[in-house]
């Protein structure tokens, strides 16, 4: 969808049509994410309780990283909507750039600190000694994926701007 069609959809289309056009892709994305977590849990659960424990302590840390992407994405999207509604495209471009660079930078810093302080974070999250080796093995791989997932969540909020 090009820029003019997006503006027409948001500005003059009937509200139900606009909600469906904007909401269905988001719902599909959320459904795929939920199915991924369900399938992942099924297969990891088959490996054993310690491996499942590693995933259990990893999940909240991953949600913090993704939450940062949503924080910057949602905040910027609300402001961008108002700016574009006023027709102020120059300021909107600056706000979008600032939000993207800020979100990516903060996400990278949080991931870096999480990797550096992984053992204390895992212990605080409830990892016991038998889970710790699996958590230490899982987290580097998880953060590589989560960084890009966080960026995707951030950009998802800007797709219609």
Secondary structure as UniProt FT lines:
FT   HELIX           3..12
FT   HELIX           15..45
FT   TURN            46..47
FT   HELIX           49..86
FT   HELIX           89..116
FT   HELIX           118..125
FT   HELIX           129..156
FT   TURN            157..160
//
